[in-house]
Amino acid sequence: MVAIARKLLVAVWHILTKGVADRHSNARQVVCSFFAHAYKVGVANLPDGLSAKEFTRQQLDRLGIGEELTQIPWGSKTFKLPPSRKTANAPPLSP
């Protein structure tokens, strides 16, 4: 158990200090998590008056994942995700 806890702690440390996503992360799961988070905190409470979809795209761009995603699968619905503002060679956006 200690070894597993250490691996998780190291992964979290890298994500928080370097602002990069886990190399094994599933972009579809991450997009759903950010979208759900946007509604949990309340769309009115998102920074800069962003919509839940815009907030989700901004976070994906910040982490440098999901440039190819165009939709958010949400139950029986799908929502159109704004296009990525990242170019192929640009570094990830700072927080």
C-alpha positions in Angstrom: 0.0 0.0 0.0 2.8 2.4 0.8 4.3 1.9 -2.7 1.0 2.6 -4.4 0.5 5.7 -2.2 4.0 6.9 -3.1 3.4 6.5 -6.8 0.1 8.5 -6.6 1.8 11.2 -4.5 4.7 11.5 -7.1 2.1 11.7 -10.0 0.1 14.4 -8.2 3.3 16.4 -7.3 4.3 16.4 -11.0 0.9 17.5 -12.1 0.7 20.3 -9.6 4.3 21.6 -9.8 4.8 21.3 -13.6 1.2 21.9 -14.7 1.3 18.9 -17.0 -1.2 16.1 -17.5 -0.5 12.5 -16.7 1.0 10.9 -19.8 -1.5 8.0 -19.4 -4.6 10.2 -19.0 -7.7 9.7 -21.1 -8.6 13.0 -22.7 -12.3 12.1 -22.8 -12.4 11.4 -19.1 -10.5 14.6 -18.3 -13.0 16.7 -20.5 -15.9 15.2 -18.6 -14.3 15.9 -15.3 -13.7 19.5 -16.1 -17.2 19.9 -17.5 -18.7 18.4 -14.3 -16.4 20.6 -12.1 -17.7 23.7 -14.0 -21.2 22.9 -13.0 -20.4 21.9 -9.5 -18.8 25.3 -8.7 -21.5 27.0 -10.7 -21.2 28.5 -14.1 -21.7 32.0 -12.6 -18.6 31.4 -10.4 -16.2 30.5 -13.3 -13.3 32.9 -14.0 -13.7 35.7 -16.5 -17.4 34.9 -17.2 -16.5 31.8 -19.1 -19.2 29.3 -20.0 -18.7 25.7 -18.9 -17.6 24.7 -22.4 -15.1 27.5 -22.6 -13.7 26.8 -19.2 -13.3 23.1 -20.1 -11.4 24.0 -23.3 -9.2 26.5 -21.4 -8.2 23.9 -18.9 -7.5 21.3 -21.6 -5.3 23.8 -23.5 -3.5 24.6 -20.2 -2.7 21.0 -19.7 -1.7 20.4 -23.3 -4.2 17.6 -24.0 -7.4 17.1 -26.0 -6.6 19.4 -29.0 -8.4 16.9 -31.2 -11.6 16.8 -29.1 -14.6 18.6 -30.6 -17.4 17.3 -28.3 -18.1 16.6 -24.7 -20.0 13.4 -24.2 -22.5 14.0 -21.3 -25.0 11.2 -20.6 -27.2 10.9 -23.6 -26.2 14.3 -24.9 -23.1 15.7 -26.5 -22.0 19.3 -26.3 -19.8 21.1 -28.9 -16.5 22.0 -27.4 -14.8 25.3 -28.6 -11.8 24.7 -30.8 -8.4 24.6 -29.2 -6.4 27.9 -29.2 -3.2 25.9 -29.0 -1.0 25.5 -32.0 0.9 22.4 -32.6 4.3 23.9 -31.5 3.1 26.3 -28.7 4.0 25.5 -25.1 1.1 24.9 -22.6 -0.6 28.0 -21.3 0.4 29.1 -17.8 -2.3 29.0 -15.0 
